[in-house]
């Protein structure tokens, strides 16, 4: 048989399983015997998607307002994205990083331009957000040849599950099973400028860097207060420390700007030293990156000090370039801004007493509930055909595709409006 050709008489069991083969219950049973139990039983088994909708193995349709946790920026099966990935895979799928590809180089150039990075800046491409933050941690260790042992991060922050990224992540339940973690990380109260100033007042010359999310996603879509990042920039610059912004969830158009720090009320015009990205960058294809601002920062990780097998591979880079291209071509940044404003206003206007607050930026939105019933409410939403995420006991998070319309979003508004105003609290 000619290499690269598929036999026409290949047995059926050599082909991918049909999407609809088996019910949700059947697939879930198979899941429990084959997949490691790190996520718990799947809520549904999904077989296909289109735009902001997905279908399960039983044929039921759901409005996907979580978007793979802020990943599917163009929705499901976007024709431009699927065509770009298919075309690239049909040309050149993977090469090691001993070689470069035009898509890899072009993606790095696009990220530098979108971030407004100065001359001499460089990009390290990864497969995920946790890998991007892992690279950032290693970069901080290289700062001042490792002579700065302190790394500051914020309470409520989430930066990933690998050991370095986990060391930067605050949640004790995530950290405790894997301690001791890489040392030197200190957690400061979220958004507390006085605590930040105190941390630098005592041993500021020992601080390698400050790692923050401009908009915390896992903690309930919490934005840093106005002026915080500007003060952080002043303090880090004064003490020779680096300012690292984790935009894995909030970046690549999610908030209506390419990066959340580019909003005047969030970033105040700051120029960071490092920005990490992933999630929505590839529109559903795994890709991430670290953007190092300026030659001094970009040279901290030198040859042989870091690497990745799949990072920046031609297919991932093609997916990211296509995603960026569609966002620009279709004016999706403006759409995300306008739709996000309207959707937050409509959710708040339901007047349901269970809704304490609606907050967010662009299409990263939280509905804060007046009781710790988010898990049960999210389960009810799923039964009603809507995918949302209970990211805290009192918070529903949505991060829908940028292509969502007002009409498509309305069922969620109706669902929130119809929530029982005095639900029975969940048992811990």
ZIJO-V91974 format. One record per residue. OMEGA is omega in whole degrees, -180 to 180 (none if undefined). Layout:
BEGIN
OMEGA + OMEGA
END
This chain:
BEGIN
-179 + 178 + 179 + 178 + 178 + 179 + 180 + -179 + 179 + -180 + -178 + -176 + 175 + -177 + 177 + 178 + 174 + -175 + -175 + -177 + 179 + 180 + 175 + -179 + -180 + 180 + 179 + 177 + 179 + 179 + -176 + -180 + -175 + -174 + -179 + -172 + 177 + -179 + -173 + -179 + 180 + 179 + 174 + 171 + -173 + -175 + 177 + 179 + 176 + -178 + -180 + -176 + 172 + 179 + 178 + -175 + 175 + 178 + -179 + -178 + 178 + 171 + -175 + 179 + 176 + 175 + -179 + -173 + 174 + -177 + -171 + -174 + 179 + -177 + -177 + 174 + 178 + -172 + 180 + 180 + -178 + 178 + -180 + 180 + -179 + -179 + -179 + -180 + 178 + -180 + -180 + -175 + -177 + 169 + 177 + 178 + 164 + -179 + 176 + 174 + 179 + -179 + 178 + -178 + -179 + 179 + 178 + 179 + -179 + 180 + 178 + -179 + -179 + 180 + -177 + -177 + -178 + 178 + -179 + 178 + -179 + -179 + 169 + -177 + -176 + 178 + -172 + 177 + 180 + 177 + 177 + 179 + 174 + 177 + 178 + 179 + 179 + 177 + 177 + 178 + 179 + -179 + -178 + 178 + 177 + -177 + 179 + -172 + -174 + 172 + -179 + 176 + -174 + 172 + -177 + -178 + 174 + -175 + 176 + -172 + 174 + -166 + 179 + 179 + 178 + 177 + 179 + -176 + -169 + -168 + -177 + -178 + 177 + -172 + -168 + -177 + -172 + 177 + 7 + 176 + 174 + -170 + 174 + -178 + 178 + -178 + 179 + 177 + -176 + 173 + -176 + -177 + 180 + 178 + 177 + 179 + 180 + -180 + 178 + 180 + -180 + 177 + -179 + 179 + 176 + -178 + 176 + -179 + 176 + -179 + -178 + 167 + 176 + 179 + -178 + -178 + -176 + -179 + 176 + 180 + -179 + 179 + 173 + -178 + 178 + 179 + -176 + -178 + 178 + 178 + 177 + 178 + 179 + -176 + -180 + 179 + -179 + -176 + 178 + 179 + -180 + 176 + -178 + 179 + 176 + 179 + -179 + -179 + -173 + -176 + 176 + 173 + -175 + -177 + -178 + 168 + 179 + 177 + -177 + -178 + 179 + 172 + 180 + -177 + 177 + -175 + 179 + 179 + -178 + 171 + -178 + 174 + -178 + 171 + 175 + -177 + 174 + 177 + -174 + -177 + -176 + 178 + -179 + 177 + -176 + 176 + 178 + 180 + 173 + 178 + 180 + -174 + 176 + -175 + -178 + 180 + -177 + -178 + -178 + 174 + -175 + -175 + 178 + -177 + 176 + -179 + 178 + 179 + -172 + -176 + 180 + -180 + -173 + -177 + 178 + -180 + 177 + 178 + -180 + 179 + 178 + 179 + 178 + -179 + 180 + 179 + 179 + -176 + -174 + 178 + -172 + 176 + 178 + 179 + 179 + 180 + -176 + -180 + 179 + 179 + -179 + -177 + 178 + 180 + -179 + 178 + 179 + -176 + 177 + 179 + 180 + -179 + 179 + -179 + -178 + -176 + 170 + -176 + 177 + -180 + -178 + 180 + 165 + -166 + 175 + 169 + -179 + -177 + -178 + 179 + -178 + -175 + -173 + -179 + -180 + 179 + 178 + 177 + 177 + 178 + 179 + 177 + 179 + 177 + -179 + 180 + 173 + -175 + 174 + -172 + 169 + -180 + -178 + -171 + 169 + 178 + 170 + 178 + -171 + 175 + 180 + -178 + 179 + 177 + 177 + -179 + 180 + -179 + -172 + 179 + 178 + 176 + 179 + 179 + 179 + -180 + -176 + 180 + 175 + -175 + -179 + -177 + 174 + -178 + -179 + 175 + -179 + none
END
